[in-house]
Amino acid sequence: MSEQETPVFQIQRVYLKGASLEQPNSPAILLEQESPSVDIQLGVNAGPVADGVFEVTVTATVQTKIKDKTVFLVEASQAGIFEIRNLPPEQMGQVMGIACPQIVYPYLRGNVADLIQRGGFPPVHLAEINFQAMYEQQQQQAADAAAGEAPKVVTQ
């Protein structure tokens, strides 16, 4: 293979794109004795930055509540810039939907736990994520949606 055809995958940078911590019901909610419920939402977004350079962002939203009152809400986005060149098109989705998030996610986990702890709470450690299973599930949902839009033939 010539140098032009050699596949390239390089991490250019991993960075905290944004983070926020809100405690809308403090200090009163801090006196509650009841254990809070925890809701964690994750998302992955990828897009081009320049020719052969892509940004992949993993976002987490962590909300804890006691009854209907929020104890704290954390939103954080961790991103990575990756140089990805000369890969077959069918592999690009997997690289940006599986490999890149697996690199970025540990940084997000650490930043979320640190932010929560700095807010005065015990850290919430995000669970390990199987990005391959997540990617495959998203692909299946997209395929199902596309199939749902196609005209259906009914036979009796």
C-alpha positions as CSV (number, residue, x, y, z in Angstrom):
1,M,0.0,0.0,0.0
2,S,1.2,3.5,-0.7
3,E,1.3,6.1,2.1
4,Q,-1.8,7.7,0.6
5,E,-3.8,4.4,1.0
6,T,-2.6,3.5,4.5
7,P,-5.4,3.7,7.1
8,V,-4.8,6.5,9.7
9,F,-6.4,6.6,13.1
10,Q,-4.8,9.1,15.6
11,I,-6.1,10.9,18.6
12,Q,-5.4,14.6,18.2
13,R,-6.9,15.8,21.5
14,V,-9.3,14.8,24.3
15,Y,-11.0,17.7,26.1
16,L,-13.8,18.6,28.4
17,K,-16.2,20.4,26.1
18,G,-18.7,21.6,28.8
19,A,-19.8,20.8,32.3
20,S,-22.4,22.2,34.6
21,L,-23.7,21.3,38.1
22,E,-27.0,22.7,39.4
23,Q,-28.3,22.3,43.0
24,P,-31.7,24.1,42.6
25,N,-33.1,23.1,46.0
26,S,-30.1,23.6,48.2
27,P,-29.6,24.0,51.0
28,A,-33.0,22.6,52.2
29,I,-32.8,19.4,50.1
30,L,-29.4,18.6,51.8
31,L,-31.2,18.1,55.1
32,E,-33.4,15.3,53.7
33,Q,-32.7,11.9,55.1
34,E,-34.2,9.9,52.2
35,S,-32.0,8.3,49.6
36,P,-32.2,10.0,46.2
37,S,-33.1,8.3,43.0
38,V,-30.4,8.6,40.2
39,D,-31.2,8.9,36.5
40,I,-28.3,8.7,34.1
41,Q,-28.6,9.4,30.4
42,L,-25.7,9.0,27.9
43,G,-25.3,10.1,24.3
44,V,-22.7,10.0,21.5
45,N,-22.4,12.5,18.7
46,A,-19.9,12.6,15.9
47,G,-19.2,14.9,13.0
48,P,-16.5,16.2,10.7
49,V,-14.2,19.2,11.7
50,A,-12.0,19.3,8.7
51,D,-11.0,16.9,5.9
52,G,-10.2,13.6,7.6
53,V,-10.6,15.1,11.1
54,F,-13.6,14.3,13.3
55,E,-15.0,15.3,16.7
56,V,-16.7,12.7,18.8
57,T,-18.6,13.8,21.9
58,V,-19.9,11.7,24.7
59,T,-22.5,13.4,26.8
60,A,-23.8,12.4,30.3
61,T,-26.7,13.8,32.2
62,V,-26.9,12.7,35.9
63,Q,-30.0,13.8,37.8
64,T,-30.7,12.9,41.4
65,K,-34.1,13.5,43.0
66,I,-35.8,13.0,46.3
67,K,-39.5,12.7,45.6
68,D,-40.1,15.3,42.9
69,K,-37.3,17.7,43.9
70,T,-33.9,17.7,42.2
71,V,-30.9,17.3,44.6
72,F,-28.4,17.9,41.8
73,L,-28.2,17.9,38.0
74,V,-24.9,17.4,36.2
75,E,-24.5,17.7,32.5
76,A,-21.1,17.1,31.0
77,S,-19.7,16.7,27.5
78,Q,-16.3,15.1,26.8
79,A,-15.0,15.3,23.3
80,G,-12.1,14.0,21.3
81,I,-10.7,15.1,18.0
82,F,-9.5,12.2,15.8
83,E,-7.7,12.0,12.5
84,I,-9.3,9.2,10.5
85,R,-8.3,8.7,6.9
86,N,-8.3,6.0,4.3
87,L,-10.9,3.7,6.0
88,P,-13.6,2.0,4.0
89,P,-16.9,3.8,4.4
90,E,-18.5,0.8,6.1
91,Q,-15.9,1.0,8.9
92,M,-16.2,4.7,9.6
93,G,-19.5,4.4,11.5
94,Q,-18.0,1.7,13.7
95,V,-14.8,3.7,14.4
96,M,-16.7,6.8,15.3
97,G,-19.5,5.0,17.1
98,I,-17.4,2.4,19.0
99,A,-13.7,3.1,19.1
100,C,-13.7,6.8,19.6
101,P,-16.3,6.8,22.4
102,Q,-14.4,4.1,24.2
103,I,-11.4,6.4,24.2
104,V,-13.3,9.5,25.4
105,Y,-15.6,7.9,27.9
106,P,-13.1,7.2,30.7
107,Y,-12.3,10.9,30.8
108,L,-16.0,11.8,31.1
109,R,-16.5,9.3,33.9
110,G,-13.7,10.9,35.9
111,N,-14.8,14.4,35.3
112,V,-18.5,13.6,36.2
113,A,-17.4,11.9,39.5
114,D,-15.1,14.8,40.3
115,L,-17.7,17.5,39.6
116,I,-20.3,15.8,41.8
117,Q,-17.8,15.3,44.6
118,R,-16.7,18.9,44.4
119,G,-20.3,19.9,44.7
120,G,-20.3,18.3,48.1
121,F,-21.9,14.9,47.3
122,P,-20.6,11.4,47.2
123,P,-19.3,10.7,43.7
124,V,-21.5,9.0,41.2
125,H,-19.4,6.6,39.2
126,L,-20.8,6.0,35.7
127,A,-20.9,2.3,34.8
128,E,-18.7,0.9,32.0
129,I,-20.5,1.1,28.7
130,N,-20.4,-1.5,25.9
131,F,-20.3,1.0,23.0
132,Q,-20.4,-1.9,20.5
133,A,-23.7,-3.1,21.8
134,M,-25.0,0.5,22.0
135,Y,-23.9,1.1,18.4
136,E,-25.5,-2.1,17.1
137,Q,-28.7,-1.2,18.9
138,Q,-28.8,2.2,17.3
139,Q,-28.1,0.7,13.9
140,Q,-31.0,-1.8,14.4
141,Q,-33.3,1.0,15.5
142,A,-32.4,3.0,12.4
143,A,-32.9,-0.1,10.2
144,D,-36.3,-0.7,11.8
145,A,-37.3,2.9,11.3
146,A,-36.3,2.8,7.7
147,A,-38.2,-0.4,7.2
148,G,-41.2,1.2,8.9
149,E,-41.2,4.0,6.4
150,A,-41.1,1.7,3.4
151,P,-44.4,0.7,2.0
152,K,-45.6,-2.6,3.5
153,V,-47.1,-5.3,1.4
154,V,-49.9,-7.1,3.1
155,T,-50.6,-10.7,1.9
156,Q,-53.5,-12.8,3.1
